[in-house]
Amino acid sequence: MTDPHHPQPTPYVLDSAARADLEFDRLRTIEQVYDPGTEELLTQVDPAPGWSCLEVGAGAGSIARRLASTAGESGRVVATDTDPRFLRNIAHPGVNVIEHDITTDPLPPGSWDLIHARSVLEHLPDPESVLARLIPSLAPHGQLFAEAIDVSTETLAIAAAQAPDRKTATAFLEFATAVHRLMTLAGAHPELGSNLPVILAAHGLESITHQRRHPLVPGGKRGFYALTLARLAPAFQDHGLLDTTDGHLSSLFDDPSVVFPALPIGAAHGHAPAVGRRQ
């Protein structure tokens, strides 16, 4: 019998099989919101022709395509996902798409010059163990670049301060707080974006950098918040986390004239040591 004081973890809150009709559009909005920041950080990583790159949880494939364009014919890019249906039309000959569960399946063979993961580690039950599997597969001086949602109290307050008015800030905080609670119930890690640098350092990476970002995004019926709310509304209702029946959030999120802070994301980057120095 389930202990009501210690609820069992629920399934992955954004399981792509649950609402496949919305998932591709949602993944594309994630790209629109977060790709500019990822691209900026990739210029600092400076991938080069001939690199071997592993894109973990590749979503709709935008970053895998970008890496393949840089790695060129002499390099390789492997894009993994537990549900690769949205990668089948990736339209880039340099990307090898595989169905893969990073928590249990063997890693694709090779010493990787770059491993990138965005918006996947925080949804796993033990992201540190996954990073402990990924980091040893880096080539000497290879680089790991991880991005994860960070909806801690501190980051939400910083992001809310960027909202154009109190009404928008209140709606953002109401939604983001419900996301934090739902992720926690699911056994996920809603504050992982803040903790990534410590984890990377503990596993031997060097020259670690960390950045938080929360770009502003417009509303709209097919926008980031409207689609995410549509995906999560049943779970919010089931767990009593957010009343979505009165439509007050939907009306705001559907309005293209309203601008919101995106859910904050933390990005950490580090280098593997030279041969003989890794522990």
Contacts in CASP RR format, 6 or more apart in sequence:
PFRMAT RR
TARGET T0000
AUTHOR 0000-0000-0000
METHOD contacts of the structure
MODEL  1
MTDPHHPQPTPYVLDSAARADLEFDRLRTIEQVYDPGTEELLTQVDPAPG
WSCLEVGAGAGSIARRLASTAGESGRVVATDTDPRFLRNIAHPGVNVIEH
DITTDPLPPGSWDLIHARSVLEHLPDPESVLARLIPSLAPHGQLFAEAID
VSTETLAIAAAQAPDRKTATAFLEFATAVHRLMTLAGAHPELGSNLPVIL
AAHGLESITHQRRHPLVPGGKRGFYALTLARLAPAFQDHGLLDTTDGHLS
SLFDDPSVVFPALPIGAAHGHAPAVGRRQ
2 8 0 8 1.000
7 185 0 8 1.000
9 125 0 8 1.000
9 185 0 8 1.000
9 186 0 8 1.000
9 187 0 8 1.000
10 182 0 8 1.000
10 185 0 8 1.000
10 186 0 8 1.000
10 187 0 8 1.000
10 235 0 8 1.000
10 239 0 8 1.000
11 186 0 8 1.000
12 123 0 8 1.000
12 186 0 8 1.000
12 188 0 8 1.000
13 123 0 8 1.000
13 182 0 8 1.000
13 183 0 8 1.000
13 186 0 8 1.000
13 188 0 8 1.000
13 232 0 8 1.000
13 235 0 8 1.000
14 23 0 8 1.000
14 123 0 8 1.000
14 231 0 8 1.000
14 232 0 8 1.000
16 23 0 8 1.000
16 82 0 8 1.000
16 83 0 8 1.000
16 85 0 8 1.000
16 86 0 8 1.000
17 83 0 8 1.000
18 231 0 8 1.000
19 230 0 8 1.000
19 231 0 8 1.000
20 85 0 8 1.000
22 227 0 8 1.000
22 230 0 8 1.000
22 231 0 8 1.000
23 86 0 8 1.000
23 231 0 8 1.000
24 60 0 8 1.000
24 86 0 8 1.000
25 222 0 8 1.000
25 227 0 8 1.000
26 224 0 8 1.000
26 227 0 8 1.000
26 228 0 8 1.000
26 231 0 8 1.000
27 59 0 8 1.000
27 60 0 8 1.000
27 86 0 8 1.000
28 60 0 8 1.000
29 222 0 8 1.000
29 223 0 8 1.000
29 224 0 8 1.000
29 227 0 8 1.000
30 59 0 8 1.000
30 60 0 8 1.000
30 119 0 8 1.000
30 224 0 8 1.000
31 60 0 8 1.000
31 61 0 8 1.000
31 62 0 8 1.000
32 217 0 8 1.000
32 224 0 8 1.000
33 215 0 8 1.000
33 217 0 8 1.000
33 224 0 8 1.000
33 262 0 8 1.000
34 118 0 8 1.000
34 119 0 8 1.000
34 147 0 8 1.000
34 215 0 8 1.000
34 262 0 8 1.000
34 265 0 8 1.000
35 62 0 8 1.000
35 63 0 8 1.000
36 215 0 8 1.000
37 213 0 8 1.000
37 215 0 8 1.000
37 267 0 8 1.000
38 63 0 8 1.000
38 118 0 8 1.000
38 147 0 8 1.000
38 267 0 8 1.000
39 66 0 8 1.000
41 145 0 8 1.000
41 211 0 8 1.000
41 267 0 8 1.000
41 269 0 8 1.000
42 63 0 8 1.000
42 66 0 8 1.000
42 67 0 8 1.000
42 145 0 8 1.000
44 209 0 8 1.000
44 269 0 8 1.000
45 114 0 8 1.000
45 143 0 8 1.000
45 145 0 8 1.000
45 269 0 8 1.000
47 53 0 8 1.000
47 67 0 8 1.000
47 70 0 8 1.000
47 71 0 8 1.000
47 113 0 8 1.000
47 114 0 8 1.000
48 70 0 8 1.000
48 71 0 8 1.000
49 70 0 8 1.000
49 71 0 8 1.000
49 72 0 8 1.000
49 74 0 8 1.000
49 75 0 8 1.000
50 71 0 8 1.000
50 72 0 8 1.000
50 74 0 8 1.000
50 75 0 8 1.000
50 76 0 8 1.000
50 113 0 8 1.000
51 67 0 8 1.000
51 70 0 8 1.000
51 71 0 8 1.000
51 75 0 8 1.000
51 113 0 8 1.000
51 114 0 8 1.000
52 71 0 8 1.000
52 75 0 8 1.000
52 76 0 8 1.000
52 77 0 8 1.000
52 110 0 8 1.000
52 111 0 8 1.000
52 112 0 8 1.000
52 113 0 8 1.000
52 114 0 8 1.000
52 139 0 8 1.000
53 67 0 8 1.000
53 68 0 8 1.000
53 71 0 8 1.000
53 75 0 8 1.000
53 76 0 8 1.000
53 77 0 8 1.000
53 78 0 8 1.000
53 112 0 8 1.000
53 113 0 8 1.000
53 114 0 8 1.000
53 115 0 8 1.000
53 116 0 8 1.000
54 77 0 8 1.000
54 78 0 8 1.000
54 80 0 8 1.000
54 107 0 8 1.000
54 108 0 8 1.000
54 112 0 8 1.000
54 114 0 8 1.000
54 115 0 8 1.000
54 116 0 8 1.000
54 134 0 8 1.000
54 137 0 8 1.000
55 61 0 8 1.000
55 63 0 8 1.000
55 64 0 8 1.000
55 67 0 8 1.000
55 77 0 8 1.000
55 78 0 8 1.000
55 79 0 8 1.000
55 80 0 8 1.000
55 116 0 8 1.000
55 117 0 8 1.000
56 80 0 8 1.000
56 102 0 8 1.000
56 115 0 8 1.000
56 116 0 8 1.000
56 117 0 8 1.000
56 120 0 8 1.000
56 134 0 8 1.000
57 79 0 8 1.000
57 80 0 8 1.000
57 81 0 8 1.000
57 82 0 8 1.000
57 102 0 8 1.000
57 117 0 8 1.000
57 118 0 8 1.000
57 120 0 8 1.000
58 64 0 8 1.000
58 79 0 8 1.000
58 80 0 8 1.000
58 81 0 8 1.000
58 84 0 8 1.000
58 87 0 8 1.000
58 97 0 8 1.000
59 81 0 8 1.000
59 86 0 8 1.000
59 87 0 8 1.000
60 86 0 8 1.000
60 87 0 8 1.000
61 79 0 8 1.000
61 86 0 8 1.000
61 87 0 8 1.000
61 90 0 8 1.000
61 95 0 8 1.000
63 116 0 8 1.000
63 118 0 8 1.000
64 77 0 8 1.000
64 79 0 8 1.000
64 87 0 8 1.000
64 90 0 8 1.000
64 92 0 8 1.000
64 95 0 8 1.000
65 90 0 8 1.000
65 91 0 8 1.000
65 92 0 8 1.000
65 95 0 8 1.000
67 77 0 8 1.000
67 114 0 8 1.000
67 116 0 8 1.000
68 77 0 8 1.000
68 92 0 8 1.000
68 93 0 8 1.000
68 94 0 8 1.000
68 95 0 8 1.000
69 92 0 8 1.000
71 77 0 8 1.000
71 94 0 8 1.000
72 94 0 8 1.000
73 94 0 8 1.000
76 94 0 8 1.000
76 96 0 8 1.000
77 94 0 8 1.000
77 95 0 8 1.000
77 96 0 8 1.000
78 95 0 8 1.000
78 96 0 8 1.000
78 98 0 8 1.000
78 108 0 8 1.000
79 87 0 8 1.000
79 90 0 8 1.000
79 95 0 8 1.000
79 96 0 8 1.000
79 97 0 8 1.000
79 98 0 8 1.000
80 97 0 8 1.000
80 98 0 8 1.000
80 99 0 8 1.000
80 100 0 8 1.000
80 102 0 8 1.000
80 108 0 8 1.000
81 87 0 8 1.000
81 97 0 8 1.000
81 99 0 8 1.000
81 100 0 8 1.000
82 99 0 8 1.000
82 100 0 8 1.000
82 101 0 8 1.000
83 99 0 8 1.000
84 97 0 8 1.000
84 98 0 8 1.000
84 99 0 8 1.000
87 95 0 8 1.000
87 97 0 8 1.000
88 97 0 8 1.000
90 97 0 8 1.000
98 108 0 8 1.000
100 108 0 8 1.000
102 117 0 8 1.000
102 120 0 8 1.000
102 124 0 8 1.000
102 130 0 8 1.000
102 133 0 8 1.000
102 134 0 8 1.000
103 124 0 8 1.000
103 125 0 8 1.000
103 126 0 8 1.000
103 129 0 8 1.000
103 130 0 8 1.000
107 133 0 8 1.000
107 134 0 8 1.000
107 137 0 8 1.000
110 137 0 8 1.000
111 137 0 8 1.000
111 138 0 8 1.000
111 139 0 8 1.000
111 140 0 8 1.000
112 137 0 8 1.000
112 138 0 8 1.000
112 139 0 8 1.000
112 142 0 8 1.000
113 138 0 8 1.000
113 139 0 8 1.000
113 142 0 8 1.000
113 143 0 8 1.000
114 142 0 8 1.000
114 143 0 8 1.000
114 144 0 8 1.000
114 145 0 8 1.000
115 134 0 8 1.000
115 137 0 8 1.000
115 138 0 8 1.000
115 143 0 8 1.000
115 144 0 8 1.000
115 145 0 8 1.000
116 144 0 8 1.000
116 145 0 8 1.000
116 146 0 8 1.000
116 147 0 8 1.000
117 134 0 8 1.000
117 145 0 8 1.000
117 146 0 8 1.000
117 147 0 8 1.000
118 146 0 8 1.000
118 147 0 8 1.000
118 148 0 8 1.000
118 265 0 8 1.000
119 147 0 8 1.000
119 148 0 8 1.000
119 149 0 8 1.000
119 265 0 8 1.000
121 127 0 8 1.000
121 130 0 8 1.000
121 131 0 8 1.000
121 146 0 8 1.000
121 148 0 8 1.000
121 189 0 8 1.000
121 192 0 8 1.000
122 148 0 8 1.000
122 149 0 8 1.000
122 183 0 8 1.000
122 188 0 8 1.000
122 189 0 8 1.000
122 190 0 8 1.000
122 192 0 8 1.000
122 193 0 8 1.000
123 183 0 8 1.000
123 186 0 8 1.000
123 188 0 8 1.000
123 189 0 8 1.000
124 130 0 8 1.000
124 188 0 8 1.000
124 189 0 8 1.000
125 187 0 8 1.000
125 188 0 8 1.000
127 148 0 8 1.000
127 189 0 8 1.000
127 192 0 8 1.000
127 199 0 8 1.000
128 199 0 8 1.000
131 144 0 8 1.000
131 146 0 8 1.000
131 199 0 8 1.000
131 200 0 8 1.000
131 203 0 8 1.000
132 203 0 8 1.000
134 144 0 8 1.000
135 144 0 8 1.000
135 200 0 8 1.000
135 203 0 8 1.000
135 204 0 8 1.000
135 205 0 8 1.000
135 272 0 8 1.000
136 278 0 8 1.000
138 144 0 8 1.000
138 272 0 8 1.000
139 272 0 8 1.000
140 272 0 8 1.000
140 273 0 8 1.000
140 274 0 8 1.000
140 275 0 8 1.000
141 271 0 8 1.000
141 272 0 8 1.000
141 273 0 8 1.000
141 274 0 8 1.000
142 271 0 8 1.000
142 272 0 8 1.000
143 269 0 8 1.000
143 270 0 8 1.000
143 271 0 8 1.000
143 272 0 8 1.000
144 200 0 8 1.000
144 205 0 8 1.000
144 269 0 8 1.000
144 270 0 8 1.000
144 272 0 8 1.000
145 267 0 8 1.000
145 268 0 8 1.000
145 269 0 8 1.000
145 270 0 8 1.000
146 196 0 8 1.000
146 200 0 8 1.000
146 267 0 8 1.000
146 268 0 8 1.000
146 269 0 8 1.000
147 193 0 8 1.000
147 265 0 8 1.000
147 266 0 8 1.000
147 267 0 8 1.000
147 268 0 8 1.000
148 189 0 8 1.000
148 192 0 8 1.000
148 193 0 8 1.000
148 196 0 8 1.000
148 265 0 8 1.000
148 266 0 8 1.000
149 179 0 8 1.000
149 183 0 8 1.000
149 190 0 8 1.000
149 192 0 8 1.000
149 193 0 8 1.000
149 263 0 8 1.000
149 264 0 8 1.000
149 265 0 8 1.000
149 266 0 8 1.000
150 190 0 8 1.000
150 191 0 8 1.000
150 192 0 8 1.000
150 193 0 8 1.000
150 194 0 8 1.000
150 212 0 8 1.000
150 264 0 8 1.000
150 265 0 8 1.000
150 266 0 8 1.000
151 176 0 8 1.000
151 177 0 8 1.000
151 179 0 8 1.000
151 180 0 8 1.000
151 183 0 8 1.000
151 190 0 8 1.000
151 191 0 8 1.000
151 263 0 8 1.000
151 264 0 8 1.000
152 190 0 8 1.000
152 191 0 8 1.000
152 194 0 8 1.000
154 194 0 8 1.000
155 194 0 8 1.000
155 212 0 8 1.000
155 214 0 8 1.000
155 264 0 8 1.000
156 172 0 8 1.000
156 173 0 8 1.000
156 176 0 8 1.000
156 177 0 8 1.000
156 264 0 8 1.000
158 212 0 8 1.000
158 214 0 8 1.000
158 264 0 8 1.000
159 172 0 8 1.000
159 176 0 8 1.000
159 214 0 8 1.000
159 261 0 8 1.000
159 262 0 8 1.000
159 263 0 8 1.000
159 264 0 8 1.000
160 169 0 8 1.000
160 172 0 8 1.000
160 173 0 8 1.000
160 261 0 8 1.000
161 169 0 8 1.000
162 214 0 8 1.000
162 216 0 8 1.000
162 261 0 8 1.000
163 169 0 8 1.000
163 172 0 8 1.000
163 259 0 8 1.000
163 260 0 8 1.000
163 261 0 8 1.000
164 259 0 8 1.000
167 252 0 8 1.000
168 252 0 8 1.000
168 258 0 8 1.000
168 259 0 8 1.000
168 260 0 8 1.000
171 248 0 8 1.000
171 249 0 8 1.000
171 252 0 8 1.000
171 253 0 8 1.000
171 260 0 8 1.000
172 260 0 8 1.000
172 261 0 8 1.000
174 242 0 8 1.000
174 249 0 8 1.000
175 225 0 8 1.000
175 229 0 8 1.000
175 242 0 8 1.000
175 249 0 8 1.000
176 263 0 8 1.000
178 232 0 8 1.000
178 236 0 8 1.000
178 241 0 8 1.000
178 242 0 8 1.000
179 190 0 8 1.000
179 232 0 8 1.000
179 263 0 8 1.000
180 190 0 8 1.000
180 191 0 8 1.000
181 239 0 8 1.000
181 241 0 8 1.000
182 232 0 8 1.000
182 235 0 8 1.000
182 236 0 8 1.000
182 239 0 8 1.000
182 241 0 8 1.000
183 189 0 8 1.000
183 190 0 8 1.000
184 190 0 8 1.000
185 239 0 8 1.000
189 195 0 8 1.000
193 212 0 8 1.000
193 265 0 8 1.000
193 266 0 8 1.000
193 267 0 8 1.000
193 268 0 8 1.000
194 212 0 8 1.000
194 266 0 8 1.000
196 210 0 8 1.000
196 266 0 8 1.000
196 267 0 8 1.000
196 268 0 8 1.000
197 208 0 8 1.000
197 209 0 8 1.000
197 210 0 8 1.000
197 268 0 8 1.000
199 268 0 8 1.000
200 208 0 8 1.000
200 268 0 8 1.000
200 270 0 8 1.000
201 208 0 8 1.000
204 272 0 8 1.000
204 273 0 8 1.000
204 278 0 8 1.000
204 279 0 8 1.000
205 270 0 8 1.000
205 271 0 8 1.000
205 272 0 8 1.000
205 273 0 8 1.000
206 270 0 8 1.000
206 271 0 8 1.000
206 272 0 8 1.000
206 273 0 8 1.000
207 270 0 8 1.000
207 271 0 8 1.000
208 268 0 8 1.000
208 269 0 8 1.000
208 270 0 8 1.000
209 268 0 8 1.000
209 269 0 8 1.000
209 270 0 8 1.000
210 266 0 8 1.000
210 267 0 8 1.000
210 268 0 8 1.000
210 269 0 8 1.000
211 266 0 8 1.000
211 267 0 8 1.000
212 264 0 8 1.000
212 265 0 8 1.000
212 266 0 8 1.000
212 267 0 8 1.000
213 264 0 8 1.000
213 265 0 8 1.000
213 266 0 8 1.000
213 267 0 8 1.000
214 261 0 8 1.000
214 262 0 8 1.000
214 263 0 8 1.000
214 264 0 8 1.000
214 265 0 8 1.000
215 261 0 8 1.000
215 262 0 8 1.000
216 259 0 8 1.000
216 260 0 8 1.000
216 261 0 8 1.000
216 262 0 8 1.000
217 223 0 8 1.000
217 224 0 8 1.000
217 225 0 8 1.000
217 259 0 8 1.000
217 260 0 8 1.000
217 261 0 8 1.000
217 262 0 8 1.000
218 256 0 8 1.000
218 257 0 8 1.000
218 258 0 8 1.000
218 259 0 8 1.000
218 260 0 8 1.000
219 225 0 8 1.000
219 226 0 8 1.000
219 252 0 8 1.000
219 253 0 8 1.000
219 254 0 8 1.000
219 255 0 8 1.000
219 256 0 8 1.000
219 257 0 8 1.000
219 258 0 8 1.000
219 259 0 8 1.000
219 260 0 8 1.000
220 226 0 8 1.000
220 253 0 8 1.000
220 254 0 8 1.000
220 255 0 8 1.000
220 256 0 8 1.000
221 254 0 8 1.000
223 253 0 8 1.000
224 262 0 8 1.000
225 253 0 8 1.000
225 260 0 8 1.000
226 250 0 8 1.000
226 253 0 8 1.000
226 254 0 8 1.000
229 244 0 8 1.000
229 249 0 8 1.000
229 250 0 8 1.000
229 253 0 8 1.000
233 242 0 8 1.000
233 244 0 8 1.000
235 241 0 8 1.000
236 242 0 8 1.000
236 243 0 8 1.000
236 244 0 8 1.000
237 243 0 8 1.000
237 244 0 8 1.000
237 245 0 8 1.000
242 249 0 8 1.000
244 250 0 8 1.000
252 258 0 8 1.000
253 260 0 8 1.000
272 278 0 8 1.000
END
